[in-house]
Structures are given as structure tokens and as C-alpha cells.
Amino acid sequence: MVFVVFKVLTSSSGNSNVSSGTLTWWGLWEDATTVQPLIDAYQSQHPGVKITYVKESPQDYRERLTSSLAKQTGPDIFAIHNSWVPMFKSSLDSLPPGVMSPADFAKTFYPVTSSDLTSGSSIVGIPLEYDALTLFINQDIFDKSGKTPPTTWDDFRALAKQLTVKDDKGVITQAGAAMGRTENVDHWPEILALMMLQNGVNLSSPTGPLAEGALTFFTQFSVTDGVWDANTSIFNSGFAAGKLAMYIGPSWRAFEIQQQNPNLKFKTVGIPQVPKSNPSQADITYATYWAQSVWSGSTHKAAAWDFLKFLFNSRLFN
């Protein structure tokens, strides 16, 4: 579900010159039982280094991280979303060239990663995975209606309307797509940014007719089409509840869906595209992933970066 995009550049051992340090590592998705073997392996090579892993809840994680860093009690290593670099840049340490040079970083990762994780002239994080928006479809709903997954946004919109079911009071009992609102649509900023990118909008200055057109298209699902509304009473479990035909989110959502409803039949397909004048034009999706960063206020930055280098080079992540 999550696609690792790096390759081993050196041996998996860290820097033998790192002799000591006590590190706290905040993660989000990996259980302690998953990462502890990696920690143990590193500590066996560096007996003076102690690493404590804390699995944080994604709920309000950014706020807790912000508060911890502001109080100067932040973790030495922490997960950061690729879109958070501008807001956290003053707290992010620079990747030492001895860990990975900018040239090696650029050769190893997708260009968008170098762009996302660069602040000024510094690289401020190492991704251990890559993810992007994808389209989830409820296979039972599609099979029952005899529909096939959409390839364009026009197809997506038409299907969303066709697959929406309402009772005699006009209440949505099955939604074609979770789209059109900001208060109850997961990943709406990324979805809207994706639409703008596909529409040729410069996201550094998202203004003008192209940006307005993307925003209008997004809101039509609620304002015009009645596919989705502010009433979330039957959608508390989201896509996993089986009452939603199409859902857009990063691929890691599949794990949550499977945990919430192991019997749900669903699959992921390519994200819809705007109509193309040339079939050879590349598809465009939206990168949304997590990187590991080091706190600029850490007293053991060398050990923190060395451990991240060890994780990066470890074959357990290949």
C-alpha cells in the first residue's frame, strides 16, 4: 500500500564515531513491535545510544508536536508530513552532507521529494516511504450497478450522481463520493490542490480563473449535485461503513478500512484526470507522505541523523 522509493547506497551500519546519546523518536504508523528490532540492531552497534520510540496518535498530532517543540521539550526525531515543512522550518535541523549529500538525495528520491523537503538551501527530512492520493471504490456497489471505475473527472462526477441514493425525505443513504465540503471530507486540501495542479494552477499563487474553476468543480458535488452534505450521521465510519461508493485518500487508508470492516470488498484505482489533448500526457496525482526529521534543538543531533541513516540503509525497509 505504501511504496518505498529509496535504494541502499551504503552498508546498513551507522557511523561508528557516534558514541552516546539518549533519543526520543515520535512515530505515527509503525507499532513499537515493528520498529524495536531496528532500534535493537542500531543500539547493538552503538551501546552508548538509547532510543525510545513513542507511537503517537494521528489525532491532533501536529498541534502536540508544535506545542512540544515550542516548549523546548520536543522529540529528537519525529514524523513530519511533506506539506508541513514551511510551518516547522525553524525547528528542523539540516541533513548533514555526511549522512547524505544533496546530489545523492536528488538521485535517490522523486523530484517532488527534493522539492518538498528543502527549506532554503537545506534538506530537512528523510522519507522512508512515498504515498499519493488514490481512488478507492466500493466493489459491491460498482458490481451491483454494473459500473466501471472513472478515468476522468467528468466520469467521476457522473458516477457520483448515479450512485447516490436518497430516501423519500431526501436524506442520503448511499453517497456516490465524499466530495464538495471541508468539514467532513477527508483530505479535502490535497484533493483540491490535486484538481488545481491538473488544471494548470500554480499552487504558490492559487488565484485566477483556473483556480476558481477547480474550486467550483469541487463544491458542485455538494452545492449542485447533492452527492454529499453536512449530515454525517450515517458516515461515522467513512468508506468502511459500506455506504460510500468512491473515496479519495492516500493508500495507507486501506489498512484502516480493513481493520474497521474486514469484510468490505474494495479496491484502489488511478486518480481521475482532466481530459487530455494528447494521450501521451502524463497522469498527475498528488504526493502526500511522511518524512523523518530531526529537531534543531536536540542535544544529540549527530546520533539522531546517524540513526535515520541506519534506517534508510536497512534492508528491512526494502
C-alpha positions in Angstrom: 0.0 0.0 0.0 2.9 2.3 0.7 5.7 2.5 -1.8 9.3 2.8 -0.7 11.3 4.8 -3.1 14.9 4.6 -1.9 17.7 2.2 -2.6 20.6 1.1 -0.4 23.6 3.4 -1.0 26.0 2.0 1.6 26.1 -0.7 4.2 23.4 -0.7 6.8 25.6 0.2 9.7 25.6 3.6 11.1 28.6 5.9 12.0 30.8 4.1 14.4 32.0 7.5 15.7 28.6 8.2 17.3 29.3 7.1 20.8 26.4 8.3 23.0 23.0 9.9 23.2 19.5 9.4 24.5 16.9 9.9 21.8 13.2 10.1 21.7 11.5 9.2 18.4 7.9 10.1 17.7 6.2 7.9 15.0 2.7 7.6 13.8 2.0 4.4 11.9 4.5 1.8 13.0 3.9 -0.2 16.1 6.7 -0.5 18.6 7.0 -4.2 17.9 7.8 -3.3 14.3 10.5 -0.8 14.9 12.1 -2.3 18.0 14.2 -4.8 16.1 15.7 -1.9 14.1 16.3 0.0 17.3 17.9 -3.0 18.9 20.1 -3.6 15.9 21.4 0.0 16.0 21.9 0.0 19.7 23.9 -3.2 19.5 26.4 -1.3 17.2 26.2 1.8 19.4 25.9 0.7 23.0 26.1 4.3 24.3 22.9 5.3 22.4 19.5 4.7 23.8 16.4 5.2 21.6 12.9 5.3 22.9 10.1 5.0 20.3 6.7 6.6 21.0 3.8 5.8 18.7 1.7 9.0 18.6 -1.9 9.2 17.6 -2.6 11.0 14.3 -5.4 12.9 16.0 -4.1 16.4 16.8 -0.6 15.2 16.2 0.5 18.4 14.6 -0.7 20.5 17.5 1.0 18.3 20.0 4.2 18.4 18.1 4.1 22.2 17.7 3.5 22.6 21.5 6.3 20.2 22.4 8.8 22.0 20.1 7.7 25.4 21.4 8.3 24.3 25.0 11.8 23.0 24.0 10.8 19.5 25.1 10.4 18.1 21.6 11.4 14.7 20.5 14.8 14.3 18.9 13.3 12.6 15.8 9.7 12.9 14.6 7.5 12.2 11.7 6.5 15.3 9.6 4.1 15.5 6.7 5.6 16.7 3.4 3.3 19.7 3.4 4.4 20.9 6.9 7.9 22.0 6.1 7.1 25.7 5.8 5.4 25.8 9.2 8.1 23.8 11.0 11.2 25.1 9.2 12.6 26.9 12.2 12.5 23.7 14.2 14.0 21.4 11.6 17.7 20.5 11.5 19.6 20.3 8.2 20.5 17.0 6.8 24.4 16.7 7.2 26.2 16.1 3.9 28.0 13.2 5.7 24.7 11.4 6.1 23.5 12.1 2.5 24.7 14.7 0.1 22.1 16.8 -1.8 23.3 15.2 -5.0 22.7 11.7 -3.6 19.3 12.8 -2.2 18.3 14.1 -5.6 19.4 10.8 -7.3 17.6 8.6 -4.8 14.2 10.2 -4.4 11.5 11.5 -6.7 12.0 15.2 -7.7 8.9 16.2 -5.7 10.5 14.8 -2.6 13.6 17.0 -3.0 11.3 20.0 -3.6 9.0 19.2 -0.6 11.8 18.6 1.9 14.1 21.5 1.0 13.9 24.6 3.2 16.2 27.4 1.9 19.4 25.6 0.9 18.9 22.7 3.4 17.3 19.3 3.2 15.3 18.8 6.4 13.9 15.3 6.3 14.4 11.7 5.0 11.3 9.9 3.8 11.2 6.2 4.4 8.1 5.8 2.2 6.2 7.5 -0.5 2.4 7.8 -0.9 -0.1 9.7 -3.1 -3.8 10.2 -3.4 -5.6 7.3 -4.9 -9.3 6.4 -5.7 -10.9 3.8 -3.5 -14.1 2.2 -4.9 -16.6 0.0 -3.1 -16.6 -3.1 -5.3 -20.0 -4.3 -4.2 -21.7 -1.0 -5.1 -20.0 -0.9 -8.5 -20.8 -4.6 -9.3 -24.4 -4.2 -8.3 -24.8 -1.1 -10.5 -22.7 -2.5 -13.4 -20.4 0.4 -13.3 -16.6 0.6 -14.1 -14.2 3.0 -12.4 -13.9 6.5 -13.8 -10.9 7.7 -15.6 -11.8 11.4 -15.9 -13.3 13.9 -13.5 -16.4 14.2 -15.7 -16.9 10.4 -15.5 -16.3 10.6 -11.7 -18.9 13.3 -11.3 -21.5 11.5 -13.4 -20.9 8.3 -11.5 -21.1 10.1 -8.1 -24.6 11.3 -9.0 -25.7 8.0 -10.4 -24.5 6.0 -7.3 -26.0 8.4 -4.7 -29.2 7.1 -3.1 -31.7 9.1 -1.0 -34.7 8.2 1.0 -38.2 9.7 0.5 -37.2 12.6 2.8 -34.1 13.4 0.6 -31.6 12.1 3.2 -28.6 10.5 1.6 -28.5 6.7 2.4 -25.7 5.9 0.0 -23.3 8.5 -1.2 -21.6 8.4 -4.6 -18.5 10.2 -3.4 -17.2 12.1 -0.4 -16.6 15.5 -2.1 -17.6 19.1 -2.0 -17.2 20.2 1.6 -14.4 21.0 4.0 -15.9 20.0 7.4 -16.5 16.3 6.7 -14.4 15.3 3.6 -11.1 13.6 4.5 -8.0 15.1 2.7 -10.0 17.9 1.1 -7.0 20.2 0.9 -5.0 17.6 -1.0 -7.9 16.8 -3.3 -8.5 20.5 -4.1 -4.8 21.0 -4.6 -4.7 18.0 -7.0 -7.6 19.4 -9.0 -5.8 22.7 -9.3 -2.5 21.1 -10.3 -4.3 19.1 -13.0 -6.0 22.3 -14.1 -2.6 24.1 -14.6 -2.7 26.2 -11.4 0.5 27.5 -9.8 0.0 26.4 -6.2 2.4 29.1 -5.0 -0.3 31.6 -6.1 -3.6 29.8 -6.5 -5.7 32.6 -7.9 -7.4 33.3 -11.2 -9.9 31.6 -13.4 -8.2 28.2 -13.4 -8.1 28.0 -9.6 -11.6 29.3 -9.4 -12.7 26.6 -11.9 -11.2 23.8 -9.8 -12.8 25.2 -6.6 -16.2 25.4 -8.3 -15.9 21.9 -9.6 -15.1 20.6 -6.1 -18.0 22.4 -4.4 -20.5 21.3 -7.1 -20.7 17.8 -5.6 -22.4 19.3 -2.5 -23.9 22.6 -3.7 -25.3 21.4 -7.1 -25.3 17.7 -7.3 -26.4 16.7 -3.7 -23.9 13.9 -3.6 -22.6 14.9 -0.2 -23.8 17.2 2.5 -23.1 18.4 6.1 -25.1 15.5 7.6 -22.5 12.8 8.6 -24.8 10.7 10.8 -24.5 7.6 8.6 -20.9 8.1 7.6 -19.2 7.9 11.0 -17.1 5.0 9.8 -16.4 6.7 6.4 -15.8 4.4 3.5 -15.5 1.4 5.7 -19.3 1.7 6.6 -20.1 0.4 3.1 -22.4 3.3 2.3 -19.9 5.3 0.1 -19.1 4.3 -3.5 -15.9 6.4 -4.0 -13.4 7.8 -1.6 -10.2 9.7 -2.3 -7.3 9.4 0.1 -3.7 8.1 0.4 -3.2 4.4 0.1 -2.4 3.9 3.8 -6.1 4.4 4.4 -6.6 0.8 3.2 -5.2 -0.5 6.4 -7.7 1.5 8.5 -10.5 0.4 6.2 -9.6 -3.3 6.5 -9.4 -3.0 10.3 -12.8 -1.3 10.6 -14.5 -3.7 8.2 -12.6 -6.8 7.2 -15.5 -8.0 5.0 -15.7 -4.9 2.8 -14.9 -5.5 -0.8 -12.9 -2.6 -2.2 -10.0 -1.8 -4.4 -7.9 1.2 -5.4 -7.6 2.6 -8.9 -5.8 5.5 -10.6 -6.9 9.0 -9.6 -9.3 10.7 -12.2 -7.6 13.0 -14.7 -8.7 16.1 -16.7 -9.4 15.3 -20.3 -6.1 15.3 -22.3 -5.5 16.8 -25.7 -2.6 14.3 -26.1 -2.9 10.7 -24.9 0.8 10.7 -24.2 0.5 13.3 -21.5 1.5 12.0 -18.1 -1.1 11.5 -15.4 -0.9 13.8 -12.4 -1.6 12.8 -8.8 -0.7 14.5 -5.5 2.1 13.3 -3.3 1.1 13.0 0.4 3.7 11.2 2.6 5.7 11.4 5.8 9.3 12.0 6.4 11.5 11.7 9.4 13.1 14.9 10.7 15.5 15.9 13.5 14.7 18.7 15.9 17.1 21.6 15.6 17.1 21.9 19.4 18.2 18.3 20.1 21.4 17.9 22.0 22.1 14.7 20.1 21.6 15.7 16.5 24.5 13.7 15.2 23.2 10.5 16.8 19.7 11.2 15.5 20.8 11.7 11.9 23.0 8.6 12.1 20.1 6.5 13.3 18.0 7.8 10.4 20.8 6.9 8.0 20.8 3.4 9.5 17.0 3.1 9.0 17.3 4.4 5.4 20.1 1.9 4.6 18.5 -1.0 6.4 17.3 -3.8 4.1 14.3 -4.3 6.4 12.8 -1.3 4.6 13.4 -2.7 1.1 
